[in-house]
């Protein structure tokens, strides 16, 4: 029983990391590109770093939404199917 709960917790963390990875990578890559651009041009505008990151993350969310919903719904179905196996 305890091993099943630990496996479930580990799987939950893995799915959380996998689902959040595209958004985090998009923000990281755009932030790095904007930082390099700011360093080469010596422009220090705060909104220049914020707006492109937000736009990139929103675009990635829109593009990966079907995949994320599919992963979460499969995981939820597995959780619901596991309910009878756990004696409470």
N, C-alpha and C positions, 0 to 999 in steps of 0.2 A: 504494500500500500504506500509506504513512504517512498519507495523507489519510483513508483508511478507518479507521485506528486513532484518529486525532484525532476523527473524526465519531462513532465508537463511544464514546470517552471523554466527549465532550460530551453525547451522548444518555444515557449512564449518569448523569451529574451532573443532567441535567434530570429524569430519572425519579426519582432520589433526592429531589430538591427537591419534585417534585409529590406523591410519596407521603407525605413527611413534613409537608407543609404543613397538612393538616387538624388533625393532633395539635398542631403548634406554635401554630396560630391558636387552638385551643380553650384551651390553656394560657395563652396571652397574654391572651385575652379574660376568662377566669375570674380570672386574676391581677390584671388591671386592675380588675375589678368588686370583688374582695375588698379591694384597696388603697384604692379609693374608699370602701368601707364602713368600713374601719379608720380612714381619715382623718376621716370624719364622726362616727364614734362614739368615737374615741380608744381603741379596743381594740387592744392590741399583743400578740396571742397568735400564736406562731410556727406552731402546728398549724392555726390558722385559715387560713393561706395555703397550707399544704402539702396538706391533705386534699382541699379542693375541686378543686385543680388535678389531682391524681392521679385523682380520680373522673371529672372531665371528660375527661381524656386516655384513660382506660380505656373510657369510653362511646363516645368517637369511634373508638377502635380497633375496638371491637366492631361499630359501625355501618358502618365503611368497610372492614372486612376483606375482603368479597368483591371490592370494587373494587380494593383493593391486590393481592390474589392474582391477579386477572385481568391487571392491568398487568404484574406481575412475570413471570407465566407467558408472556404474549405476548412480552415482552422476552427471556426465556430461550429460547423457541422460535426467535426471530430469531437469537440468538447461536449456537445449535446449528446452525442452517441456514447460518450464515456460515463455519463451520469449514472446509469444503472449499475455500472461496475463498482462504484465507490460505496462502501457500506458506511453510512453515517449514523 
